[in-house]
Amino acid sequence: MTVALIDDDAAVLHSMRLLIESREIPVACYESAEAFLNDLPDTKPSCVVADVRMPGMTGLELQRELKYRNNGAPLILISGHADVSMAVAALKEGAFDFFEKPYDGERLATSVSDAVEKGRRQSTENSERIDIAERLKALSPRQREVLEFVAAGMSNKQIAAKLSISPRTVETYRAWVMERIGAQNVADLVRKVSAFLPADPK
């Protein structure tokens, strides 16, 4: 996964590229936010580093556009002295970090490495969330009921009484659900599906 570097100053872009590549992190360079956005969604950067003040779309406008597109890649902003208040506002809006020019190269490279790691974690979590959602859709209504009761901490006997079926049948449904969700145990099942379930199953 690459880091997208965006700056209208070719010399700054080149120096940032050398700095980040020295950490063995792949880089893609863009001279404008618009050029970067044209590459989405084909390119999926694990981190975006952008100048705050650029001709055309600014770094702050890029931040808003990425939010609008539900692109969660961590954003690091680089600002001139006069733009610090803008960068602080961006941090409040969820930017990962910001640097004032002239920036400390090592600190920037470390921040990029941290952001890349965060981006990778987010990507993995998003992929898992999509996978679990698809697995849940494949469950029958009865399997879904059993899943919700198991996730709520109910025993097979309690579930059987609730659904007017035998505990043995509940056990069979429970085994199917665990297998289809890919859960190792009840704790793993709850971790995987809790975001998709009602707080109080009926």
C-alpha positions as CSV (number, residue, x, y, z in Angstrom):
1,M,0.0,0.0,0.0
2,T,1.4,3.4,-1.0
3,V,1.7,6.8,0.5
4,A,0.2,9.6,-1.6
5,L,2.3,12.8,-1.5
6,I,0.6,15.9,-2.7
7,D,2.4,19.3,-3.1
8,D,2.4,21.8,-6.0
9,D,6.1,22.5,-5.4
10,A,8.1,19.9,-7.4
11,A,11.3,20.3,-5.3
12,V,9.3,19.7,-2.0
13,L,7.6,16.7,-3.5
14,H,10.9,15.2,-4.6
15,S,12.5,15.7,-1.2
16,M,9.5,14.1,0.6
17,R,9.6,11.2,-1.9
18,L,13.2,10.5,-1.1
19,L,12.5,10.8,2.7
20,I,9.6,8.4,2.7
21,E,11.2,5.9,0.3
22,S,14.2,5.8,2.6
23,R,11.8,4.0,5.0
24,E,11.1,1.4,2.3
25,I,7.5,2.7,1.9
26,P,6.2,2.9,-1.7
27,V,5.2,6.5,-2.8
28,A,2.9,8.0,-5.4
29,C,3.4,11.8,-6.1
30,Y,0.8,14.3,-7.2
31,E,1.2,18.0,-7.9
32,S,-2.5,18.8,-7.0
33,A,-5.3,17.4,-4.9
34,E,-7.4,17.1,-8.1
35,A,-4.8,14.8,-9.8
36,F,-4.8,12.6,-6.7
37,L,-8.6,12.4,-6.6
38,N,-8.7,11.4,-10.3
39,D,-6.7,8.3,-9.3
40,L,-9.3,7.3,-6.7
41,P,-10.7,4.7,-6.2
42,D,-8.2,2.8,-8.4
43,T,-5.4,3.7,-6.0
44,K,-5.9,3.0,-2.3
45,P,-3.2,4.8,-0.3
46,S,-2.6,3.7,3.2
47,C,-1.7,7.4,4.0
48,V,-2.0,10.8,2.4
49,V,0.4,13.7,3.0
50,A,-0.8,17.0,1.6
51,D,0.2,20.7,1.6
52,V,-2.5,22.8,3.2
53,R,-2.3,25.7,0.7
54,M,-2.2,24.7,-3.0
55,P,-3.6,26.2,-6.2
56,G,-7.1,24.8,-6.8
57,M,-8.2,22.4,-4.0
58,T,-6.5,23.1,-0.7
59,G,-5.5,20.4,1.8
60,L,-8.5,21.2,4.0
61,E,-10.9,20.9,1.0
62,L,-9.2,17.6,0.2
63,Q,-9.8,16.4,3.7
64,R,-13.5,17.2,3.4
65,E,-13.7,15.5,0.0
66,L,-12.1,12.3,1.3
67,K,-14.6,12.3,4.2
68,Y,-17.4,12.7,1.7
69,R,-16.1,9.7,-0.3
70,N,-15.7,7.7,2.9
71,N,-12.0,7.3,2.3
72,G,-10.5,6.7,5.7
73,A,-6.8,6.9,4.8
74,P,-5.0,8.9,7.5
75,L,-4.2,12.4,6.4
76,I,-1.0,14.3,7.3
77,L,-1.0,18.0,6.5
78,I,2.0,20.3,5.9
79,S,1.5,24.0,6.5
80,G,3.3,27.3,6.2
81,H,3.4,29.4,9.3
82,A,0.4,31.4,8.3
83,D,-1.7,28.2,7.9
84,V,-1.2,26.8,11.4
85,S,-4.7,27.7,12.6
86,M,-6.1,26.0,9.5
87,A,-4.0,22.9,10.3
88,V,-5.2,22.8,13.9
89,A,-8.8,23.0,12.6
90,A,-8.0,20.0,10.4
91,L,-6.7,18.0,13.4
92,K,-10.0,18.7,15.1
93,E,-11.7,17.3,12.0
94,G,-9.8,14.1,12.2
95,A,-6.4,14.7,10.5
96,F,-3.7,12.3,11.7
97,D,-1.0,14.9,12.1
98,F,0.3,18.2,10.8
99,F,3.8,19.8,10.3
100,E,4.8,23.4,10.0
101,K,7.4,24.3,7.4
102,P,10.3,23.8,7.7
103,Y,9.5,20.4,9.1
104,D,11.7,17.8,10.8
105,G,12.3,15.1,8.2
106,E,12.7,12.3,10.6
107,R,9.6,13.2,12.6
108,L,7.6,13.4,9.4
109,A,8.9,10.0,8.3
110,T,8.0,8.5,11.7
111,S,4.5,10.0,11.5
112,V,4.0,8.6,8.0
113,S,5.1,5.1,9.2
114,D,2.6,5.4,12.1
115,A,-0.1,6.5,9.7
116,V,0.6,3.7,7.3
117,E,0.3,1.2,10.1
118,K,-3.0,2.8,11.1
119,G,-4.2,2.7,7.5
120,R,-3.3,-1.0,7.2
121,R,-5.3,-1.8,10.4
122,Q,-8.3,0.2,9.1
123,S,-8.2,-1.6,5.8
124,T,-8.0,-5.0,7.5
125,E,-10.9,-4.1,9.8
126,N,-13.0,-2.8,7.0
127,S,-12.4,-6.0,4.9
128,E,-13.4,-8.1,7.9
129,R,-16.5,-6.0,8.5
130,I,-17.6,-6.4,4.9
131,D,-17.0,-10.2,5.1
132,I,-19.0,-10.6,8.3
133,A,-21.9,-8.6,6.9
134,E,-22.0,-10.9,3.9
135,R,-21.9,-14.0,6.1
136,L,-24.7,-12.6,8.2
137,K,-26.8,-12.1,5.1
138,A,-26.4,-15.8,4.3
139,L,-28.0,-17.0,7.6
140,S,-31.6,-18.2,7.7
141,P,-34.0,-16.2,9.9
142,R,-33.9,-19.0,12.5
143,Q,-30.1,-19.1,12.5
144,R,-30.0,-15.3,12.9
145,E,-32.4,-15.6,15.9
146,V,-30.1,-18.2,17.5
147,L,-27.0,-16.0,16.8
148,E,-28.6,-13.0,18.5
149,F,-29.5,-15.0,21.6
150,V,-26.0,-16.7,21.8
151,A,-24.4,-13.3,21.4
152,A,-26.6,-12.0,24.2
153,G,-25.2,-14.7,26.6
154,M,-28.2,-17.0,26.7
155,S,-27.6,-20.8,27.2
156,N,-28.9,-23.5,24.8
157,K,-31.6,-24.3,27.3
158,Q,-32.8,-20.7,27.6
159,I,-32.8,-20.3,23.8
160,A,-34.7,-23.5,23.3
161,A,-37.4,-22.3,25.7
162,K,-37.5,-18.9,24.0
163,L,-37.9,-20.5,20.5
164,S,-40.0,-23.6,21.6
165,I,-37.4,-26.0,20.1
166,S,-35.2,-28.6,21.7
167,P,-31.8,-27.8,23.2
168,R,-30.3,-30.3,20.8
169,T,-31.8,-28.4,17.8
170,V,-30.4,-25.2,19.3
171,E,-27.0,-26.8,19.5
172,T,-27.2,-27.7,15.8
173,Y,-28.1,-24.2,14.9
174,R,-25.4,-22.8,17.1
175,A,-22.8,-25.0,15.4
176,W,-23.9,-23.9,12.0
177,V,-23.8,-20.3,13.0
178,M,-20.3,-20.6,14.5
179,E,-19.0,-22.3,11.3
180,R,-20.6,-19.8,8.9
181,I,-19.4,-16.7,10.8
182,G,-16.0,-18.3,11.2
183,A,-15.9,-17.9,15.0
184,Q,-13.6,-20.0,17.2
185,N,-15.7,-19.6,20.3
186,V,-18.5,-17.4,21.8
187,A,-16.2,-14.6,22.7
188,D,-14.9,-14.5,19.1
189,L,-18.5,-14.6,17.8
190,V,-19.5,-11.7,19.9
191,R,-16.4,-9.7,18.8
192,K,-17.2,-10.3,15.1
193,V,-20.9,-9.7,15.1
194,S,-21.7,-7.3,18.0
195,A,-21.7,-4.2,15.7
196,F,-24.4,-5.8,13.5
197,L,-26.8,-6.9,16.3
198,P,-29.5,-5.2,18.3
199,A,-28.6,-4.4,21.9
200,D,-31.6,-6.3,23.2
201,P,-32.7,-9.3,21.1
202,K,-36.4,-10.1,21.3
